[in-house]
Amino acid sequence: QDDIPSLHQVKKIVAELTGVEHVMHNMCIDSCVGFTGPFVDLIHCPKCRKSHYDETRLQETGGRVKVPVKQFPTLPIGLQLQALYRDPDSTASMHWLDEHTQEIFEQLECSHGVKDVWNDFCDGTDNLGAVSEGKIKEGDPILMMSVNGAQLYKYKSLDCWIAIWVILNHSPNTCYKKKYVLPACIIPGPNKP
């Protein structure tokens, strides 16, 4: 039984092997806001006015120890992308968008700017315009974030909100496969974030 690692040890091993670690952020107990960015130093939620910190612990320690009432984890995308680039097949697959976008520009040039079939994100004006303007360069990762609620228990309302990253550099047949759909964050309820 001593050979079975604890949850903490497993997290540490995964972080060492992949380089991917989660980051915890403080949030309102009612899920109104995350105490990040402009809200990081607030003592109360700007929406519901509930405390950012455990009031009992604050009083016991004379305000010296600030324990957040609630937190949510995020998984930084940069580290996850780096982990994917370690795999040669994944790296090769990431060039699909650059190659396909170049093919579209060649087709448009040959057809005087007319394209009969628009298949995917890469065919759209958002992608083509951003590439033309130099906002998207060859090799840039193109990401889409999707957020949805999840009811974890049968007789409860939405318990959490899960955000994922979809890497659009892969072909449409590949980008929605489990390997390339990456976790972004998990926001606990009770309310919508």
Salt bridges, closest charged atoms under 4 A:
ASP30 OD2 - LYS50 NZ 2.66
GLU60 OE1 - ARG57 NH1 3.78
ASP87 OD2 - LYS179 NZ 2.61
GLU103 OE1 - HIS100 ND1 3.72
ASP123 OD1 - HIS100 NE2 3.83
ASP123 OD1 - LYS115 NZ 3.60
GLU133 OE1 - LYS135 NZ 3.06
